[in-house]
Amino acid sequence: MPFTLRYTTDGTVPTEESAEYEGPLTVTKSETVSFALVSAKGTVGDVTKVECVQAKPEKVDSLPSGLRVDVYEGDWQTVPDFTDLRPVKSAIATVVDVSPRTRDDYFALRYTGLFVAPVDGVYRFRLGSDDGSYLKIAGAKVIDNDGLHGYVQREGAVRLAAGAYPVEVGMFESGGAQQLTLEVLTPDGQWTSDTNGLFVRRE
């Protein structure tokens, strides 16, 4: 049974009547684009959602390198909503990993700050975690690596104009091993896990 890749921009699941994806899309406002393979009889495969956010870059001058990291303790099955949680510890981190944790199981971490894009271009991110994690740039979820699982890496990409954008990495650990990694592929083609110069924090 042949399938066609179709998409919607209104948050609904694509159907056999949705627009057919024929090449790169131009997005002019903040919206969520949903993609799915759909058969002529209306059978819909897995849906992939891409959050598109129209964000203006901030100008930063002489902000210190590193990110703020807040540490939480609790038992979760997914990365928690940090809005109403109170951290048991806060620190400044120069590397995104699990070292700020206060114990080996049943904890969550939230890194916040600014990601600095030195030049216009496409930036690719690789986020790995055990258990779940996510990466947000300017409020848009670039990588969703959530859930209970062993160490898994996922990638996402975003086109940015030169400047600084709010960045957030959230992760949680249930039982077993614990790990968190973040790498960036800059437009010059170099993967790096060194946050020096790419991530800064407001004092």
C-alpha positions as a printed Julia matrix, in Angstrom:
203×3 Matrix{Float64}:
  0.0    0.0    0.0
  1.68   3.27  -1.11
  2.03   6.1    1.39
  2.43   9.84   0.81
  4.15  12.25   3.19
  1.61  14.91   4.15
  1.61  17.78   6.63
 -0.55  20.28   8.5
  0.26  23.6   10.18
 -2.77  23.93  12.46
 -1.88  21.31  15.06
 -4.1   18.58  13.59
 -3.02  15.09  12.49
 -2.45  14.9    8.71
 -5.08  13.06   6.65
 -5.34  11.99   3.02
 -6.69  15.48   2.29
 -3.75  17.33   3.85
 -1.09  19.03   1.73
  1.59  16.78   0.26
  5.17  17.5    1.3
  7.14  18.24  -1.86
 10.21  20.04  -0.53
 11.47  22.55   2.06
  8.75  24.65   3.68
  8.94  28.38   4.35
  7.58  29.26   7.78
  6.82  32.94   8.44
  5.28  32.73  11.93
  5.38  30.63  15.06
  3.49  27.38  14.45
  3.7   23.6   14.77
  4.1   21.59  11.56
  2.92  17.96  11.77
  4.19  15.34   9.29
  2.9   11.81   8.69
  2.87   9.13   6.02
 -0.75   8.69   4.87
 -2.17   6.0    2.58
 -4.82   6.63  -0.08
 -7.3    4.88   2.24
 -6.5    7.26   5.09
 -4.2    5.06   7.18
 -1.9    7.39   9.12
  1.58   6.43  10.28
  3.55   7.93  13.17
  3.21  11.7   13.44
  6.29  13.9   13.74
  5.78  17.44  15.02
  8.2   20.31  14.4
  7.85  23.41  16.57
  8.65  26.59  14.65
  9.22  29.71  16.73
  9.83  33.18  15.37
 12.46  34.55  17.74
 14.57  37.67  17.63
 18.18  37.21  18.73
 19.43  39.07  21.76
 22.66  41.03  21.8
 25.04  40.0   24.56
 28.16  41.79  25.72
 30.66  40.24  28.13
 28.28  37.75  29.75
 30.05  34.95  31.63
 30.32  31.5   30.07
 28.4   28.58  31.48
 24.81  27.77  32.38
 22.77  27.84  35.56
 21.81  24.36  36.71
 19.06  23.6   39.2
 18.91  20.19  40.88
 15.63  18.59  41.98
 14.84  15.4   43.89
 11.77  13.26  43.19
 10.36  10.22  41.41
  9.22  10.93  37.84
  8.42   8.91  34.7
  9.04  11.87  32.37
 10.92  15.15  32.64
  8.86  17.16  35.15
  7.33  20.59  34.7
  9.85  22.65  36.65
  7.56  25.68  37.01
  6.35  24.98  40.55
  9.28  22.85  41.76
 11.86  24.11  44.23
 15.47  23.05  43.59
 17.5   21.49  46.37
 20.67  22.94  44.86
 21.69  25.52  42.25
 25.11  25.98  40.66
 27.0   27.23  37.62
 28.05  24.57  35.1
 30.51  24.73  32.21
 29.56  21.26  30.93
 26.09  19.76  30.48
 26.24  16.46  32.38
 24.94  14.8   35.56
 27.8   15.87  37.85
 25.73  18.53  39.73
 23.33  15.83  41.02
 22.91  15.32  44.76
 22.25  11.57  44.47
 22.44   8.82  41.85
 18.72   8.05  41.41
 15.4    9.91  41.48
 16.59  13.37  40.52
 16.09  15.93  37.76
 18.29  18.69  36.32
 17.4   21.89  34.55
 20.06  23.92  32.71
 19.18  27.47  31.62
 20.99  30.36  29.98
 21.62  31.66  26.48
 22.94  29.89  23.4
 25.16  32.19  21.33
 25.09  31.7   17.54
 28.31  33.35  16.29
 27.1   33.53  12.66
 23.9   33.0   10.68
 23.35  29.35   9.82
 22.01  25.94  10.78
 23.05  24.6   14.19
 22.64  20.9   14.92
 22.42  19.55  18.46
 22.99  16.02  19.77
 21.44  15.28  23.17
 22.04  12.01  24.98
 20.53  10.89  28.27
 19.61   8.07  30.64
 16.7    8.53  31.43
 14.71  11.24  29.59
 15.66  14.74  28.45
 14.78  17.63  26.15
 16.43  20.64  24.56
 14.62  23.93  23.96
 15.93  26.91  21.99
 13.93  30.15  22.25
 11.11  28.15  23.82
 10.83  25.63  20.95
 11.55  21.97  21.67
 14.42  21.12  19.3
 15.02  17.63  20.74
 12.54  15.4   22.6
 14.39  12.5   24.23
 11.93  11.93  27.05
 10.75   8.78  28.81
 12.25   5.89  30.73
 15.15   4.41  28.76
 18.84   3.63  28.77
 21.35   6.0   27.23
 19.92   7.26  23.91
 21.16  10.09  21.68
 18.82  12.15  19.53
 19.56  15.02  17.14
 17.76  18.18  16.13
 18.61  21.24  14.08
 17.56  24.88  13.99
 18.39  27.79  11.68
 19.45  30.87  13.65
 20.51  34.4   12.86
 23.65  35.51  14.67
 22.9   36.43  18.27
 21.84  34.87  21.57
 18.72  32.81  22.31
 17.27  31.38  25.54
 18.31  27.75  25.97
 16.98  25.09  28.34
 17.99  21.48  28.9
 15.82  19.36  31.17
 16.45  15.77  32.24
 15.37  13.25  34.85
 16.81  10.04  36.25
 14.76   7.22  37.74
 16.73   4.1   38.61
 19.89   2.49  37.24
 22.63   4.28  35.35
 22.62   8.05  34.86
 24.1   10.07  31.98
 23.59  13.38  30.17
 25.55  14.77  27.21
 25.09  17.68  24.82
 27.04  18.39  21.64
 26.7   21.18  19.08
 27.53  21.09  15.37
 28.3   24.65  14.31
 28.01  25.89  10.7
 31.77  25.36  10.23
 31.16  21.61  10.5
 32.75  20.91  13.89
 31.01  18.93  16.64
 31.86  20.2   20.1
 30.77  19.54  23.69
 32.77  22.56  24.91
 30.24  25.14  26.07
 32.84  27.9   26.36
 31.64  30.84  24.26
 28.5   29.04  22.98
 26.55  29.12  26.24
 26.41  32.13  28.54
 24.33  33.14  31.53
 22.83  36.35  32.75
 24.38  37.36  36.06
